[in-house]
Amino acid sequence: MRLYLHGLGHFHPSNEITNRFLEELNIGTNDVWILERVGIRSRRTTLPLDYIRSTRNQDVRAAVEAATYSNAEMAEHAANMAIARAGIRAKDIGMVLAGSSASDTTSPAEACNVARRLGLEVPSLDINSACTSFFAIVYLLSLMNPNKLPPFVLVVVSEALTKTVSYLDRAPAVLWGDCAVAGVLSATERGRAEILETTLASSPCGNEKVVVP
């Protein structure tokens, strides 16, 4: 099934973890080492920088409380941008599909948290597939019966992985950042862009390669 893309939105927090900041944590890394291996100069975080300095984020539960934005708050910002760019109103959304590698709540689904912040009473559910969640959601949406879908569906993925990172370990510390992305899609209403085909593949035998408990 073809899908029509009506609007995209994004959001990231203002707190910035630069390579210089990581150097100052004395975890055995520096700007040259990071750029040679991963090519990243900076990443954003929902955590206050002073909190990372003082705690090195050793308590994941405390990190949720310390965060300046929840996953749903980041998602709300991204969703509002996508909705505005689509030229519709929030109340025109008939379904919310969300995903996150590190959701704030298992129940309710993160999609319900987002829908509530947008003032929506619509079917809302999570489809989690780690880094590929957005694409997995679009793929599954393309398999659905267009006649049973609402005119507009909000797809949103909000990731705050820095809350899971130990800033005593340089391996994950240099990689992860926080942001949210959203899209307004439709199976029936023509939009400015058309998704002609989607594919999805996995390699479950490699499941031990990247593990976030």
C-alpha positions as CSV (number, residue, x, y, z in Angstrom):
1,M,0.0,0.0,0.0
2,R,1.2,3.5,-0.8
3,L,1.3,6.1,1.9
4,Y,1.3,9.9,1.7
5,L,3.5,12.0,3.8
6,H,2.0,15.3,4.8
7,G,4.5,16.7,7.3
8,L,7.6,16.0,9.3
9,G,8.7,17.4,12.6
10,H,11.6,17.1,15.0
11,F,12.8,18.3,18.4
12,H,16.0,18.0,20.4
13,P,16.8,19.5,23.9
14,S,19.2,22.4,24.2
15,N,21.7,20.7,26.6
16,E,24.7,19.7,24.5
17,I,27.3,17.0,25.3
18,T,30.3,18.1,23.3
19,N,33.5,16.0,22.9
20,R,35.2,18.6,25.1
21,F,32.6,17.9,27.8
22,L,33.4,14.2,27.6
23,E,37.1,14.9,27.8
24,E,36.5,16.8,31.1
25,L,34.8,13.7,32.6
26,N,38.2,11.9,32.4
27,I,36.8,8.6,31.0
28,G,39.7,7.9,28.7
29,T,38.5,9.7,25.6
30,N,39.2,12.9,23.7
31,D,38.0,14.7,20.6
32,V,40.5,13.0,18.2
33,W,39.7,9.5,19.5
34,I,35.9,10.1,19.1
35,L,36.1,11.7,15.6
36,E,38.4,8.9,14.3
37,R,36.0,6.2,15.5
38,V,32.5,7.5,15.3
39,G,32.8,11.0,13.7
40,I,30.5,12.7,16.2
41,R,31.3,16.2,17.5
42,S,28.3,16.7,19.8
43,R,25.0,15.2,20.9
44,R,22.0,16.5,22.8
45,T,20.7,15.3,26.1
46,T,17.6,15.7,28.3
47,L,19.8,15.5,31.4
48,P,21.3,18.6,33.0
49,L,25.0,18.7,32.4
50,D,25.8,19.4,36.1
51,Y,23.8,16.2,36.9
52,I,26.0,14.2,34.5
53,R,29.1,15.7,36.0
54,S,28.1,15.0,39.6
55,T,26.5,11.6,39.3
56,R,27.9,10.1,36.0
57,N,24.3,8.9,35.6
58,Q,24.7,5.8,37.7
59,D,21.1,5.6,38.7
60,V,18.7,5.2,35.7
61,R,15.6,5.7,37.8
62,A,17.0,9.0,39.2
63,A,17.8,10.0,35.6
64,V,14.1,9.9,34.7
65,E,13.4,12.3,37.5
66,A,16.3,14.6,36.7
67,A,15.5,14.9,32.9
68,T,14.4,18.3,31.7
69,Y,12.0,16.7,29.2
70,S,10.1,13.4,29.3
71,N,9.9,11.3,26.1
72,A,6.3,12.4,25.6
73,E,7.2,16.1,26.0
74,M,9.9,15.8,23.3
75,A,7.4,13.9,21.1
76,E,4.8,16.6,21.6
77,H,7.1,19.3,20.2
78,A,8.0,17.1,17.2
79,A,4.4,16.2,16.6
80,N,3.2,19.8,16.7
81,M,5.8,20.8,14.1
82,A,4.7,17.8,11.9
83,I,1.0,18.7,12.3
84,A,1.6,22.4,11.5
85,R,3.6,21.5,8.4
86,A,0.9,19.1,7.3
87,G,-1.6,22.0,7.4
88,I,-4.0,20.2,9.6
89,R,-5.2,20.4,13.2
90,A,-4.3,18.1,16.0
91,K,-7.9,16.9,16.3
92,D,-7.7,15.7,12.7
93,I,-5.3,12.9,13.8
94,G,-7.1,9.6,14.1
95,M,-4.4,7.3,15.4
96,V,-1.0,7.7,17.2
97,L,1.7,5.1,16.7
98,A,4.9,5.6,18.7
99,G,8.2,3.9,19.5
100,S,11.1,4.3,21.8
101,S,14.2,2.3,22.7
102,A,13.9,3.6,26.3
103,S,10.3,4.6,27.0
104,D,9.5,6.4,30.2
105,T,6.6,4.0,30.9
106,T,5.7,0.4,29.9
107,S,2.1,1.1,30.8
108,P,0.6,3.3,29.6
109,A,2.1,2.9,26.1
110,E,4.3,5.9,25.2
111,A,1.8,6.6,22.4
112,C,-0.9,7.2,25.0
113,N,1.3,9.6,26.8
114,V,1.9,11.6,23.6
115,A,-1.8,11.5,22.6
116,R,-2.8,12.8,26.0
117,R,-0.4,15.7,25.7
118,L,-2.0,16.5,22.3
119,G,-5.5,16.3,23.7
120,L,-6.4,13.3,21.6
121,E,-8.8,10.4,22.4
122,V,-7.8,8.1,19.6
123,P,-6.3,4.5,19.3
124,S,-2.7,4.8,20.4
125,L,-0.1,2.0,20.6
126,D,3.6,1.4,20.6
127,I,5.7,-0.4,18.0
128,N,9.2,-0.7,19.4
129,S,12.1,-1.8,17.2
130,A,15.1,-0.1,18.7
131,C,16.8,2.3,16.3
132,T,14.5,1.3,13.4
133,S,11.2,2.0,15.2
134,F,10.1,4.8,12.9
135,F,10.7,2.7,9.8
136,A,9.1,-0.4,11.4
137,I,6.0,1.7,12.2
138,V,5.7,3.0,8.6
139,Y,6.3,-0.6,7.2
140,L,3.5,-2.0,9.4
141,L,1.2,0.9,8.6
142,S,1.7,0.1,4.9
143,L,0.4,-3.4,5.5
144,M,-2.9,-2.3,7.0
145,N,-6.2,-2.0,5.2
146,P,-6.5,1.6,4.1
147,N,-10.3,1.5,4.4
148,K,-10.0,0.8,8.1
149,L,-7.4,3.5,8.8
150,P,-8.3,7.1,9.8
151,P,-7.5,9.9,7.3
152,F,-4.4,11.0,9.2
153,V,-2.0,8.9,11.4
154,L,0.7,10.4,13.6
155,V,3.9,8.4,13.7
156,V,6.3,9.6,16.4
157,V,9.5,8.2,17.9
158,S,11.1,9.9,20.9
159,E,14.5,8.7,22.1
160,A,16.2,9.8,25.4
161,L,19.0,7.2,25.5
162,T,21.4,9.4,27.5
163,K,19.2,8.4,30.5
164,T,20.5,4.9,30.1
165,V,24.2,5.8,29.7
166,S,26.9,5.3,32.3
167,Y,29.2,8.3,32.0
168,L,32.0,6.2,33.5
169,D,32.0,4.1,30.3
170,R,33.4,5.8,27.2
171,A,32.0,3.3,24.8
172,P,28.3,4.3,25.1
173,A,29.0,7.8,26.3
174,V,30.4,9.0,22.9
175,L,27.5,7.6,20.9
176,W,24.1,8.4,22.3
177,G,22.0,11.6,22.1
178,D,18.4,12.5,22.6
179,C,15.7,13.7,20.1
180,A,12.3,13.1,18.7
181,V,10.9,12.8,15.2
182,A,7.3,12.8,14.0
183,G,5.4,12.4,10.8
184,V,1.8,12.8,9.6
185,L,0.9,10.1,7.2
186,S,-2.2,9.0,5.3
187,A,-3.3,6.0,3.3
188,T,-6.1,7.9,1.5
189,E,-5.4,11.7,1.6
190,R,-2.9,12.7,-1.0
191,G,0.0,14.7,0.3
192,R,3.1,16.5,-0.8
193,A,5.2,13.3,-0.9
194,E,4.3,9.7,-1.7
195,I,5.9,6.6,-0.1
196,L,5.8,4.1,-2.9
197,E,7.2,1.1,-1.1
198,T,8.7,0.1,2.2
199,T,10.8,-2.9,3.3
200,L,11.8,-4.3,6.6
201,A,14.6,-6.8,7.4
202,S,16.1,-8.1,10.6
203,S,19.0,-10.3,11.7
204,P,17.8,-11.9,15.0
205,C,20.9,-14.1,15.2
206,G,22.9,-10.9,15.9
207,N,20.8,-9.9,18.9
208,E,23.7,-9.9,21.3
209,K,25.7,-7.2,19.4
210,V,24.0,-4.2,21.0
211,V,22.2,-4.7,24.3
212,V,20.5,-2.0,26.4
213,P,19.1,-3.7,29.5
